[in-house]
Amino acid sequence: MKIGLIGTGSMGSLLLDAFIYFGAIQPQQLYISNRSKEKLLLLSERHEGLNISQNNIETVTHCDILFVCVKPLQFTTIIEEIKDHVRSDQLLVSITSPVQLHHLENNLSCKIAKIIPSVTHKVGSGASLVMYGSRIQEKEKQLLHDLLSFISKPIEIKETQARINSDFTSCGPAFMSFFLIKWIEAAVEMTGISREEITCLASEMMLGTGTLLTQGGLTPLQLQELVAVPGGITAQALSQLNQSLDGVFHNLITTTHNKYVEDVEKLNELLGDIN
Ligand SMILES: NC(=O)c1ccc[n+]([C@@H]2O[C@H](COP(=O)([O-])OP(=O)(O)OC[C@H]3O[C@@H](n4cnc5c(N)ncnc54)[C@H](OP(=O)(O)O)[C@@H]3O)[C@@H](O)[C@H]2O)c1
């Protein structure tokens, strides 16, 4: 099986590194292209045997599965470039949430799927969200699922819920890090503890918390109740946190969804609406 990858920016190169590192594919199976050439050279230095294409059409021509890892509005250029070169037996996988399956099916004759990966796949962890277009058969579902299983836990979702799901899986690591940065900042400022020391402890705590939630059989509420005994310090701090964070997550979800709708509307104009 040959795999193509268009766009070797942050997420494209992370997926490529992870697929190779976790043994999903060999560099020789990969054909990659990117608008600027420097990123391709860096990747070919990292992975001997990687095939660097001269352009996106060459990538498309060689592959069975094509991952397109560019930003939403960059899709229009790529679709224009590759539309006469894709084959009906090929599977194109977009990693961009606002680009809808119907945008791609409207404009390309191949099979279409969409995934929302996460930075956590760098360490073979986290959920990857998967959505399938109307032309996909069981065979391609299995293929994509098997490939993603090397680096993540693939979960099929409805496209209508892509935004809220990716708020957690894809944006989540940034939101959780933001929370930690603020907390660490306050700890350093108020107690003089060393940033390195407290960052190390905070990171271990995040890992342990994640493991308790994924493998320890606890829900977030059960975990919270286990630590915050009534009348204790944690319970008092949680009561304060509860007041401070009132409305924060509703605002967060409103923000991500408004930006998403804005992007989808722009793409509807460029790539055609559902009808
Ligand atoms: N970062 C995340 O955690 C994450 C998670 C899930 C999904 N995503 C999605 O992944 C997509 C890409 O994000 P990113 O962070 O990887 O962006 P990025 O770092 O800007 O990467 C985009 C890459 O696409 C290349 N490109 C642009 N137009 C091209 C064209 N016509 N032909 C070939 N290559 C082209 C760019 O090349 P240049 O070198 O010339 O700029 C760049 O390397 C976004 O839609 C994002 O929402 C990201």
PDBQT file of the ligand as one rigid body, heavy atoms in Angstrom, charges set to zero:
ROOT
HETATM    1  N1  LIG A 301      -2.325  21.233  14.880  1.00  0.00    +0.000 N 
HETATM    2  C1  LIG A 301      -3.257  20.431  15.404  1.00  0.00    +0.000 C 
HETATM    3  O1  LIG A 301      -3.236  20.030  16.593  1.00  0.00    +0.000 OA
HETATM    4  C2  LIG A 301      -4.370  19.928  14.524  1.00  0.00    +0.000 A 
HETATM    5  C3  LIG A 301      -5.193  18.903  14.981  1.00  0.00    +0.000 A 
HETATM    6  C4  LIG A 301      -6.204  18.422  14.150  1.00  0.00    +0.000 A 
HETATM    7  C5  LIG A 301      -6.397  18.986  12.911  1.00  0.00    +0.000 A 
HETATM    8  N2  LIG A 301      -5.593  19.993  12.509  1.00  0.00    +0.000 N 
HETATM    9  C6  LIG A 301      -5.858  20.591  11.203  1.00  0.00    +0.000 C 
HETATM   10  O2  LIG A 301      -4.789  20.293  10.350  1.00  0.00    +0.000 OA
HETATM   11  C7  LIG A 301      -4.733  21.292   9.320  1.00  0.00    +0.000 C 
HETATM   12  C8  LIG A 301      -3.299  21.717   9.137  1.00  0.00    +0.000 C 
HETATM   13  O3  LIG A 301      -2.866  22.313  10.332  1.00  0.00    +0.000 OA
HETATM   14  P1  LIG A 301      -1.332  22.523  10.641  1.00  0.00    +0.000 P 
HETATM   15  O4  LIG A 301      -1.267  22.999  12.055  1.00  0.00    +0.000 OA
HETATM   16  O5  LIG A 301      -0.561  21.315  10.246  1.00  0.00    +0.000 OA
HETATM   17  O6  LIG A 301      -1.017  23.739   9.618  1.00  0.00    +0.000 OA
HETATM   18  P2  LIG A 301       0.388  24.135   9.003  1.00  0.00    +0.000 P 
HETATM   19  O7  LIG A 301       1.482  23.853   9.960  1.00  0.00    +0.000 OA
HETATM   20  O8  LIG A 301       0.255  25.520   8.468  1.00  0.00    +0.000 OA
HETATM   21  O9  LIG A 301       0.549  23.130   7.779  1.00  0.00    +0.000 OA
HETATM   22  C9  LIG A 301      -0.082  23.295   6.552  1.00  0.00    +0.000 C 
HETATM   23  C10 LIG A 301       0.918  22.861   5.501  1.00  0.00    +0.000 C 
HETATM   24  O10 LIG A 301       0.263  22.829   4.250  1.00  0.00    +0.000 OA
HETATM   25  C11 LIG A 301       1.160  23.299   3.263  1.00  0.00    +0.000 C 
HETATM   26  N3  LIG A 301       0.422  23.780   2.094  1.00  0.00    +0.000 N 
HETATM   27  C12 LIG A 301      -0.375  24.857   1.983  1.00  0.00    +0.000 A 
HETATM   28  N4  LIG A 301      -0.870  24.955   0.730  1.00  0.00    +0.000 NA
HETATM   29  C13 LIG A 301      -0.365  23.909   0.035  1.00  0.00    +0.000 A 
HETATM   30  C14 LIG A 301      -0.481  23.460  -1.297  1.00  0.00    +0.000 A 
HETATM   31  N5  LIG A 301      -1.226  24.108  -2.205  1.00  0.00    +0.000 N 
HETATM   32  N6  LIG A 301       0.186  22.346  -1.670  1.00  0.00    +0.000 NA
HETATM   33  C15 LIG A 301       0.960  21.659  -0.776  1.00  0.00    +0.000 A 
HETATM   34  N7  LIG A 301       1.116  22.047   0.505  1.00  0.00    +0.000 NA
HETATM   35  C16 LIG A 301       0.459  23.138   0.907  1.00  0.00    +0.000 A 
HETATM   36  C17 LIG A 301       1.911  24.420   3.971  1.00  0.00    +0.000 C 
HETATM   37  O11 LIG A 301       3.108  24.663   3.267  1.00  0.00    +0.000 OA
HETATM   38  P3  LIG A 301       4.101  25.915   3.602  1.00  0.00    +0.000 P 
HETATM   39  O12 LIG A 301       5.318  25.272   4.170  1.00  0.00    +0.000 OA
HETATM   40  O13 LIG A 301       4.376  26.586   2.297  1.00  0.00    +0.000 OA
HETATM   41  O14 LIG A 301       3.382  26.806   4.561  1.00  0.00    +0.000 OA
HETATM   42  C18 LIG A 301       2.107  23.835   5.354  1.00  0.00    +0.000 C 
HETATM   43  O15 LIG A 301       3.298  23.106   5.473  1.00  0.00    +0.000 OA
HETATM   44  C19 LIG A 301      -5.635  22.445   9.795  1.00  0.00    +0.000 C 
HETATM   45  O16 LIG A 301      -6.827  22.435   9.064  1.00  0.00    +0.000 OA
HETATM   46  C20 LIG A 301      -5.912  22.117  11.235  1.00  0.00    +0.000 C 
HETATM   47  O17 LIG A 301      -7.185  22.520  11.641  1.00  0.00    +0.000 OA
HETATM   48  C21 LIG A 301      -4.575  20.468  13.260  1.00  0.00    +0.000 A 
ENDROOT
TORSDOF 0
